[in-house]
Amino acid sequence: MICWKCHERLSTLRCASCGALAPPPAQPELFGALGLDRRYHLDAEVIDGAWRKRSKDTHPDRFAAASAVERRMALQWTATLNEARRVLRDPVTRAWYLATGKPHPAETGGPKLSPEFLEEIFELRMAADDAPAAVRDTAAQLRARLDADLEDLFSRWERGEGDLAPVPERLSRLKYVDNLLRELPA
């Protein structure tokens, strides 16, 4: 990328020659915005550290005396970096983003779930009135299996041994199980 102000080559978000802020991309890649590799296995501290580092360079207060263009770019960078941090800090949202390139699932549609899985959830909901503790245990075991499956999918993908095509369906299952667990009495 070339600096819009002095036309020097950019290697960071700010030009080393003139200090100008690089314009944020129209459709930012959230890992790239924070300077992180596309990975599922990231600690929250790593994400927060990358966010802090990038936020220091692009914070609007640093550009209070700059041109209107630079002030607007600083605000855009702040919004982009905050969105990247919010999306990537949550493992489920990060998984969805890695698998689909979007930070959120669509409001309607979504992956097709097997009739067997939907029947299992239905049966658990029906049994919840009579045996909530047993249903909670079963749902917790189901969630643990889904977590382990996602962990395996992402571990293989990070080793270059698989793809992420099954992830949206697994995350949809996880949402059903989490909703069930939330509805059960404590």
C-alpha positions as a Markdown table, in Angstrom:
| # | Residue | x | y | z |
|---|---|---|---|---|
| 1 | Met | 0.0 | 0.0 | 0.0 |
| 2 | Ile | 1.2 | 3.5 | -0.7 |
| 3 | Cys | 0.7 | 6.5 | 1.6 |
| 4 | Trp | -2.0 | 8.8 | 0.2 |
| 5 | Lys | -0.2 | 11.9 | 1.6 |
| 6 | Cys | 3.5 | 11.5 | 0.8 |
| 7 | His | 3.4 | 8.4 | -1.6 |
| 8 | Glu | 5.9 | 6.4 | 0.4 |
| 9 | Arg | 5.4 | 2.6 | 0.8 |
| 10 | Leu | 3.3 | 1.7 | 3.9 |
| 11 | Ser | 4.2 | -1.3 | 6.1 |
| 12 | Thr | 1.9 | -0.4 | 9.0 |
| 13 | Leu | -1.3 | 1.6 | 9.6 |
| 14 | Arg | 0.7 | 4.8 | 9.8 |
| 15 | Cys | 3.2 | 6.1 | 7.4 |
| 16 | Ala | 6.7 | 6.0 | 8.8 |
| 17 | Ser | 7.7 | 9.1 | 6.7 |
| 18 | Cys | 4.8 | 11.6 | 7.3 |
| 19 | Gly | 2.8 | 9.9 | 10.1 |
| 20 | Ala | -0.4 | 9.9 | 8.0 |
| 21 | Leu | -3.0 | 7.2 | 8.8 |
| 22 | Ala | -3.7 | 4.7 | 6.1 |
| 23 | Pro | -7.3 | 4.6 | 5.0 |
| 24 | Pro | -9.2 | 1.6 | 6.4 |
| 25 | Pro | -10.4 | -1.0 | 3.8 |
| 26 | Ala | -14.1 | -0.8 | 2.8 |
| 27 | Gln | -14.6 | -4.4 | 3.8 |
| 28 | Pro | -11.9 | -5.1 | 6.4 |
| 29 | Glu | -10.6 | -8.6 | 7.2 |
| 30 | Leu | -10.9 | -8.5 | 11.0 |
| 31 | Phe | -7.8 | -10.6 | 11.7 |
| 32 | Gly | -5.8 | -8.5 | 9.4 |
| 33 | Ala | -7.2 | -5.3 | 11.0 |
| 34 | Leu | -5.6 | -6.4 | 14.3 |
| 35 | Gly | -2.5 | -7.8 | 12.6 |
| 36 | Leu | -3.3 | -11.4 | 13.6 |
| 37 | Asp | -3.1 | -14.6 | 11.7 |
| 38 | Arg | -6.4 | -16.2 | 10.8 |
| 39 | Arg | -6.7 | -18.8 | 13.5 |
| 40 | Tyr | -9.4 | -20.2 | 15.8 |
| 41 | His | -7.0 | -20.8 | 18.7 |
| 42 | Leu | -6.3 | -17.3 | 20.0 |
| 43 | Asp | -6.1 | -16.2 | 23.6 |
| 44 | Ala | -8.2 | -13.2 | 24.6 |
| 45 | Glu | -5.0 | -11.5 | 25.9 |
| 46 | Val | -3.4 | -11.8 | 22.4 |
| 47 | Ile | -6.5 | -10.3 | 20.8 |
| 48 | Asp | -6.7 | -7.5 | 23.4 |
| 49 | Gly | -3.0 | -6.8 | 23.1 |
| 50 | Ala | -3.2 | -6.5 | 19.3 |
| 51 | Trp | -6.3 | -4.3 | 19.7 |
| 52 | Arg | -4.5 | -2.0 | 22.2 |
| 53 | Lys | -1.4 | -1.7 | 19.9 |
| 54 | Arg | -3.4 | -0.9 | 16.8 |
| 55 | Ser | -5.8 | 1.4 | 18.8 |
| 56 | Lys | -2.8 | 3.5 | 20.1 |
| 57 | Asp | -1.8 | 4.2 | 16.5 |
| 58 | Thr | -5.2 | 5.0 | 15.2 |
| 59 | His | -7.0 | 6.6 | 18.1 |
| 60 | Pro | -8.9 | 9.8 | 17.1 |
| 61 | Asp | -7.3 | 11.8 | 19.9 |
| 62 | Arg | -4.0 | 11.5 | 18.1 |
| 63 | Phe | -5.6 | 13.2 | 15.1 |
| 64 | Ala | -7.5 | 16.0 | 16.8 |
| 65 | Ala | -5.4 | 18.6 | 15.0 |
| 66 | Ala | -5.2 | 16.7 | 11.7 |
| 67 | Ser | -7.2 | 17.3 | 8.6 |
| 68 | Ala | -10.9 | 16.3 | 8.5 |
| 69 | Val | -9.9 | 13.3 | 6.2 |
| 70 | Glu | -7.5 | 12.0 | 8.8 |
| 71 | Arg | -9.9 | 12.5 | 11.7 |
| 72 | Arg | -12.6 | 10.6 | 9.8 |
| 73 | Met | -10.1 | 7.8 | 9.0 |
| 74 | Ala | -9.2 | 7.6 | 12.6 |
| 75 | Leu | -12.9 | 7.2 | 13.6 |
| 76 | Gln | -13.3 | 4.5 | 10.9 |
| 77 | Trp | -10.2 | 2.7 | 12.1 |
| 78 | Thr | -11.6 | 2.8 | 15.7 |
| 79 | Ala | -14.9 | 1.3 | 14.6 |
| 80 | Thr | -13.1 | -1.4 | 12.6 |
| 81 | Leu | -10.8 | -2.3 | 15.4 |
| 82 | Asn | -13.5 | -2.4 | 18.0 |
| 83 | Glu | -15.6 | -4.6 | 15.8 |
| 84 | Ala | -12.6 | -6.9 | 15.2 |
| 85 | Arg | -12.0 | -7.2 | 18.9 |
| 86 | Arg | -15.7 | -7.9 | 19.7 |
| 87 | Val | -16.0 | -10.5 | 17.0 |
| 88 | Leu | -12.7 | -12.3 | 17.6 |
| 89 | Arg | -12.8 | -12.3 | 21.4 |
| 90 | Asp | -15.9 | -14.6 | 21.4 |
| 91 | Pro | -14.9 | -18.1 | 20.3 |
| 92 | Val | -18.3 | -18.9 | 18.8 |
| 93 | Thr | -18.4 | -15.6 | 16.8 |
| 94 | Arg | -14.7 | -16.1 | 15.8 |
| 95 | Ala | -15.6 | -19.6 | 14.6 |
| 96 | Trp | -18.5 | -18.3 | 12.5 |
| 97 | Tyr | -16.3 | -15.6 | 11.1 |
| 98 | Leu | -13.6 | -18.0 | 10.1 |
| 99 | Ala | -16.1 | -20.4 | 8.5 |
| 100 | Thr | -18.2 | -17.9 | 6.6 |
| 101 | Gly | -16.3 | -14.6 | 6.4 |
| 102 | Lys | -19.2 | -12.9 | 8.1 |
| 103 | Pro | -19.3 | -11.7 | 11.7 |
| 104 | His | -22.9 | -12.8 | 12.2 |
| 105 | Pro | -25.2 | -15.5 | 10.9 |
| 106 | Ala | -28.1 | -14.4 | 8.6 |
| 107 | Glu | -31.3 | -13.7 | 10.4 |
| 108 | Thr | -33.1 | -16.3 | 8.4 |
| 109 | Gly | -32.1 | -19.4 | 6.5 |
| 110 | Gly | -29.0 | -20.9 | 8.0 |
| 111 | Pro | -27.6 | -24.4 | 7.9 |
| 112 | Lys | -30.0 | -27.3 | 7.6 |
| 113 | Leu | -30.0 | -29.5 | 10.7 |
| 114 | Ser | -30.7 | -33.2 | 10.7 |
| 115 | Pro | -34.2 | -34.3 | 11.7 |
| 116 | Glu | -32.5 | -36.6 | 14.2 |
| 117 | Phe | -30.9 | -33.7 | 16.0 |
| 118 | Leu | -34.0 | -31.6 | 16.0 |
| 119 | Glu | -36.0 | -34.6 | 17.3 |
| 120 | Glu | -33.4 | -35.0 | 20.1 |
| 121 | Ile | -33.8 | -31.4 | 21.1 |
| 122 | Phe | -37.6 | -31.7 | 21.0 |
| 123 | Glu | -37.5 | -34.7 | 23.2 |
| 124 | Leu | -35.2 | -33.0 | 25.7 |
| 125 | Arg | -37.6 | -30.0 | 25.8 |
| 126 | Met | -40.5 | -32.3 | 26.5 |
| 127 | Ala | -38.6 | -34.2 | 29.3 |
| 128 | Ala | -37.5 | -30.9 | 30.9 |
| 129 | Asp | -40.7 | -30.4 | 32.8 |
| 130 | Asp | -40.4 | -33.8 | 34.6 |
| 131 | Ala | -36.7 | -34.2 | 34.9 |
| 132 | Pro | -34.9 | -30.8 | 34.5 |
| 133 | Ala | -31.7 | -32.0 | 36.2 |
| 134 | Ala | -31.4 | -35.0 | 33.9 |
| 135 | Val | -32.1 | -32.9 | 30.9 |
| 136 | Arg | -29.5 | -30.4 | 32.0 |
| 137 | Asp | -26.9 | -33.2 | 32.3 |
| 138 | Thr | -27.8 | -34.6 | 28.9 |
| 139 | Ala | -27.7 | -31.2 | 27.3 |
| 140 | Ala | -24.3 | -30.4 | 29.0 |
| 141 | Gln | -22.9 | -33.7 | 27.6 |
| 142 | Leu | -24.2 | -32.8 | 24.2 |
| 143 | Arg | -22.6 | -29.4 | 24.4 |
| 144 | Ala | -19.3 | -30.9 | 25.5 |
| 145 | Arg | -19.4 | -33.2 | 22.4 |
| 146 | Leu | -20.1 | -30.3 | 20.1 |
| 147 | Asp | -17.3 | -28.3 | 21.7 |
| 148 | Ala | -14.9 | -31.2 | 21.2 |
| 149 | Asp | -16.1 | -31.6 | 17.6 |
| 150 | Leu | -15.5 | -27.9 | 16.8 |
| 151 | Glu | -12.1 | -28.1 | 18.6 |
| 152 | Asp | -11.1 | -31.0 | 16.3 |
| 153 | Leu | -12.4 | -29.3 | 13.2 |
| 154 | Phe | -10.4 | -26.2 | 13.9 |
| 155 | Ser | -7.3 | -28.1 | 15.0 |
| 156 | Arg | -7.2 | -30.0 | 11.7 |
| 157 | Trp | -7.9 | -26.9 | 9.7 |
| 158 | Glu | -5.0 | -25.0 | 11.4 |
| 159 | Arg | -2.7 | -28.0 | 10.5 |
| 160 | Gly | -4.0 | -27.7 | 6.9 |
| 161 | Glu | -5.8 | -31.0 | 7.0 |
| 162 | Gly | -9.4 | -30.1 | 6.6 |
| 163 | Asp | -11.9 | -27.4 | 5.8 |
| 164 | Leu | -14.4 | -25.4 | 7.7 |
| 165 | Ala | -17.5 | -26.3 | 5.7 |
| 166 | Pro | -19.1 | -28.3 | 8.7 |
| 167 | Val | -18.6 | -25.4 | 11.1 |
| 168 | Pro | -21.9 | -23.4 | 10.5 |
| 169 | Glu | -24.0 | -26.5 | 11.0 |
| 170 | Arg | -22.1 | -27.4 | 14.3 |
| 171 | Leu | -22.6 | -23.8 | 15.5 |
| 172 | Ser | -26.3 | -23.9 | 14.7 |
| 173 | Arg | -26.5 | -27.1 | 16.8 |
| 174 | Leu | -24.6 | -25.4 | 19.6 |
| 175 | Lys | -27.1 | -22.5 | 19.6 |
| 176 | Tyr | -30.0 | -24.9 | 20.0 |
| 177 | Val | -28.3 | -26.6 | 22.9 |
| 178 | Asp | -27.3 | -23.3 | 24.5 |
| 179 | Asn | -30.9 | -22.1 | 24.2 |
| 180 | Leu | -32.1 | -25.3 | 25.9 |
| 181 | Leu | -29.6 | -24.9 | 28.7 |
| 182 | Arg | -30.6 | -21.3 | 29.2 |
| 183 | Glu | -34.3 | -22.2 | 29.5 |
| 184 | Leu | -33.7 | -24.9 | 32.1 |
| 185 | Pro | -34.1 | -24.0 | 35.8 |
| 186 | Ala | -30.8 | -23.7 | 37.6 |
